[in-house]
Amino acid sequence: MSYQVLARKWRPHGFGELVGQEHVVRALSNALDNDRVHHAYLFTGTRGVGKTTLARILAKSLNCETGVSSAPCGECASCREIDEGRFVDLIEVDAASRTKVDQTRELLENVPYAPVSGRYKVYLIDEVHMFSDSSFNALLKTLEEPPPHVKFLLATTDPQKVPVTVLSRCLQFNLKRLPVDQIQGQLKTILEAEKIFFDVSALQLLSIAADGSMRDALSLMDQAIVFGGGQVRDDDVRAMLGTIPQDYVFELLEALVANNGVTLMRQVDEMAQKSVDFVSLLKTLLTFLHRMAMVQQASVDWFEDDIDKQKLQGMISRISAEDIQLYYQMALMGQNDLNLAPDPRMGFEMLMLRMLAFSPNDVEAGVKPISKPKSVQQKSAVKTTPTKPAPKPTAEPVATVDKKNRDWPTVIRQLGLGGLTGQFAGHCAVKSWDNGKLVLTLDPQHKSLQGSRAEQMLIKALANNFDGLTAEIIVESPAGATPQQLKTQQKQDKQASAVEDVRHNPYVEAMQQTFDAQVVEESIKPVE
């Protein structure tokens, strides 16, 4: 007997065997059990999620000799013939190969005739979006008022191409992508029944690679069984799928954190020698950065992949949230560079160097500066001739800080805080300031800024300018207005004053009376 692929061998024969799509199964089961079956259904969704399978089970439920129900017997002649694909009254049509209007009319000529052996004549039209406009027009009248013995089951992966006139005549069900855990559970069940050895981690890799499609997962598992010589092992599946090893990504992140360009380029060269796909490597790097951001800022720990959580946590403790967002945005935009660059490796190298160029180079924080290759340093040492040291430039005057001042907006201005640090300080207010300790309250609306680099820079600036002042920042509604709130209120007051001045201007009032003009307040801007 010839070998039957797993996708066909394990195709569900009843609603109870179907994996996922509970919302569709529930609706169809209730319709069958309560005798409320529509004359036309449209199943939409990506490939391999069960559109055709659902249609065949529905056809079996309608024509089972024991009666119409959501649980066909599976043993009568009609059920067996539908399972074997030889039921006369189930007409399966591939719309991609019957796009002409003459073929559609020929198909519909037999609609008025009663079924040969079944209760209903069922037309299953797959990839219906491939029909031409003329074919859809020929189908409309029959689809709207078919004979009572006819049911239409349409399936498509692209419902946007189906005319609205057809959609309005059908009950539409959108089949969802299957989650990884459901696919993995089904693969495990099948391998145990087939008595094939497997690694659980290998099934997880196959489930992720299937991208929500059960048929793709079964096809990949067929391939993995052949590749592994009758077994499904983790190493074999990784080699078959070309999965990027986690160590590669962790090594790249280590070099980025250390700000070491030489090590980074050496790692890229080693990966190129191992024929790594740089497009896949960049996607894996994006996945890692996403996981790091979610764990760091949202405390999320429910990911379905097999990333080493211990290593990931160690890396998170060394990279700030701002840097992760910066790296992610660069990597996201860098995907276009790989397509436009002369070759993917060159585009990936420039992306890594761009991340280095824009990463913070803070020596005090333990970050090493970008090191040059030794050969370049030696050449520079040979060619460079000693010169007289240039005179030291006169230091620019630094704004003095009144250490006795306790007015917080004035302190911010004297410290010269700008950028994100200045904005962070503007959302704070003084709660207490005595005995060398300052307690600031951060507006709860901006609590996401707590623990950021801006907070660290503010505390450092206060300690440097106020003789070792200890600052503590807590999230609490300020007793008074924060500097930012005062600034916003002043801006609103200026705007209101400008609007009033314009409204009471005699020339404006004259134009309103003469020409029935109206004042557009949004167009008024106060003079700075």
Beta strands, then each sheet from edge to edge (+ up, - down):
strand 1: 40-44
strand 2: 90-94
strand 3: 121-126
strand 4: 150-156
strand 5: 171-174
strand 6: 428-434
strand 7: 437-442
strand 8: 470-475
sheet 1: 2+ 3+ 4+ 1+ 5+
sheet 2: 6+ 7- 8-
end
